[in-house]
Amino acid sequence: MNMDKEMLYQRIETMIISSTNSPKYVSFSTVKMADLFGVNPLEIEERVNELLEEGRLKKTQLSELPSYEVYMLPS
């Protein structure tokens, strides 16, 4: 099964928008996300990387511990 990039983007976008963090960001497990969509975790990573390359998502590292990779919408 091929991962639908738009469906993944909409899910991540919704997670970010509904986040209580300030600024709005989200951290997620590609394994859990893959399980949710019924695909291989590598496919999730590939689609997320495509979204990053397209500028539709931004990725950063939290400065405080635990220093998770977090995703935000571009401003």
Phi and psi in degrees as GROMACS dihedral restraints (atoms count N, CA, C in turn):
[ dihedral_restraints ]
;  ai    aj    ak    al  type     phi  dphi    fc
    3     4     5     6     1   -90.1    20    10
    4     5     6     7     1   136.0    20    10
    6     7     8     9     1   -75.9    20    10
    7     8     9    10     1   126.9    20    10
    9    10    11    12     1   -79.4    20    10
   10    11    12    13     1   112.0    20    10
   12    13    14    15     1   -61.7    20    10
   13    14    15    16     1   -38.4    20    10
   15    16    17    18     1   -66.4    20    10
   16    17    18    19     1   -39.9    20    10
   18    19    20    21     1   -64.4    20    10
   19    20    21    22     1   -42.0    20    10
   21    22    23    24     1   -63.6    20    10
   22    23    24    25     1   -44.7    20    10
   24    25    26    27     1   -60.3    20    10
   25    26    27    28     1   -45.0    20    10
   27    28    29    30     1   -61.1    20    10
   28    29    30    31     1   -39.3    20    10
   30    31    32    33     1   -65.1    20    10
   31    32    33    34     1   -46.7    20    10
   33    34    35    36     1   -65.3    20    10
   34    35    36    37     1   -42.9    20    10
   36    37    38    39     1   -59.2    20    10
   37    38    39    40     1   -44.9    20    10
   39    40    41    42     1   -62.1    20    10
   40    41    42    43     1   -41.5    20    10
   42    43    44    45     1   -61.7    20    10
   43    44    45    46     1   -41.5    20    10
   45    46    47    48     1   -67.7    20    10
   46    47    48    49     1   -47.8    20    10
   48    49    50    51     1   -62.5    20    10
   49    50    51    52     1   -37.3    20    10
   51    52    53    54     1   -86.0    20    10
   52    53    54    55     1     0.4    20    10
   54    55    56    57     1   -65.1    20    10
   55    56    57    58     1   142.5    20    10
   57    58    59    60     1   -91.8    20    10
   58    59    60    61     1    -2.2    20    10
   60    61    62    63     1   -70.3    20    10
   61    62    63    64     1   154.2    20    10
   63    64    65    66     1  -132.5    20    10
   64    65    66    67     1   117.1    20    10
   66    67    68    69     1   -66.7    20    10
   67    68    69    70     1   166.6    20    10
   69    70    71    72     1   -68.2    20    10
   70    71    72    73     1   123.4    20    10
   72    73    74    75     1  -153.3    20    10
   73    74    75    76     1   167.8    20    10
   75    76    77    78     1  -144.8    20    10
   76    77    78    79     1   147.5    20    10
   78    79    80    81     1  -119.9    20    10
   79    80    81    82     1   138.4    20    10
   81    82    83    84     1  -145.1    20    10
   82    83    84    85     1   158.8    20    10
   84    85    86    87     1   -91.8    20    10
   85    86    87    88     1   125.5    20    10
   87    88    89    90     1   -64.8    20    10
   88    89    90    91     1   -30.1    20    10
   90    91    92    93     1   -67.0    20    10
   91    92    93    94     1   -46.1    20    10
   93    94    95    96     1   -66.2    20    10
   94    95    96    97     1   -39.7    20    10
   96    97    98    99     1   -64.4    20    10
   97    98    99   100     1   -41.6    20    10
   99   100   101   102     1   -62.9    20    10
  100   101   102   103     1   -40.0    20    10
  102   103   104   105     1   -62.9    20    10
  103   104   105   106     1   -41.5    20    10
  105   106   107   108     1   -61.0    20    10
  106   107   108   109     1   -42.2    20    10
  108   109   110   111     1   -91.6    20    10
  109   110   111   112     1    -6.1    20    10
  111   112   113   114     1    70.3    20    10
  112   113   114   115     1    37.6    20    10
  114   115   116   117     1  -129.7    20    10
  115   116   117   118     1   175.1    20    10
  117   118   119   120     1   -75.1    20    10
  118   119   120   121     1   139.1    20    10
  120   121   122   123     1   -54.5    20    10
  121   122   123   124     1   -31.2    20    10
  123   124   125   126     1   -62.7    20    10
  124   125   126   127     1   -33.2    20    10
  126   127   128   129     1   -66.8    20    10
  127   128   129   130     1   -39.1    20    10
  129   130   131   132     1   -62.4    20    10
  130   131   132   133     1   -47.1    20    10
  132   133   134   135     1   -58.3    20    10
  133   134   135   136     1   -43.5    20    10
  135   136   137   138     1   -62.1    20    10
  136   137   138   139     1   -45.9    20    10
  138   139   140   141     1   -66.3    20    10
  139   140   141   142     1   -40.2    20    10
  141   142   143   144     1   -63.7    20    10
  142   143   144   145     1   -42.4    20    10
  144   145   146   147     1   -61.5    20    10
  145   146   147   148     1   -38.4    20    10
  147   148   149   150     1   -63.3    20    10
  148   149   150   151     1   -42.2    20    10
  150   151   152   153     1   -64.3    20    10
  151   152   153   154     1   -36.6    20    10
  153   154   155   156     1   -65.9    20    10
  154   155   156   157     1   -45.6    20    10
  156   157   158   159     1   -62.5    20    10
  157   158   159   160     1   -35.6    20    10
  159   160   161   162     1   -76.2    20    10
  160   161   162   163     1    -9.5    20    10
  162   163   164   165     1    81.0    20    10
  163   164   165   166     1    13.1    20    10
  165   166   167   168     1   -84.3    20    10
  166   167   168   169     1   -18.5    20    10
  168   169   170   171     1  -133.9    20    10
  169   170   171   172     1   154.1    20    10
  171   172   173   174     1  -119.6    20    10
  172   173   174   175     1   143.4    20    10
  174   175   176   177     1  -120.7    20    10
  175   176   177   178     1   138.4    20    10
  177   178   179   180     1  -145.8    20    10
  178   179   180   181     1   175.1    20    10
  180   181   182   183     1  -112.9    20    10
  181   182   183   184     1   132.8    20    10
  183   184   185   186     1   -66.0    20    10
  184   185   186   187     1   138.6    20    10
  186   187   188   189     1   -79.1    20    10
  187   188   189   190     1   -32.4    20    10
  189   190   191   192     1   -86.2    20    10
  190   191   192   193     1   159.8    20    10
  192   193   194   195     1   -78.7    20    10
  193   194   195   196     1   146.8    20    10
  195   196   197   198     1   -71.8    20    10
  196   197   198   199     1   138.1    20    10
  198   199   200   201     1   -85.6    20    10
  199   200   201   202     1    75.8    20    10
  201   202   203   204     1   -71.8    20    10
  202   203   204   205     1   154.7    20    10
  204   205   206   207     1   -79.0    20    10
  205   206   207   208     1   131.9    20    10
  207   208   209   210     1  -124.6    20    10
  208   209   210   211     1   155.4    20    10
  210   211   212   213     1  -119.3    20    10
  211   212   213   214     1   140.3    20    10
  213   214   215   216     1  -134.1    20    10
  214   215   216   217     1   162.3    20    10
  216   217   218   219     1   -83.9    20    10
  217   218   219   220     1   143.1    20    10
  219   220   221   222     1   -62.8    20    10
  220   221   222   223     1   146.7    20    10
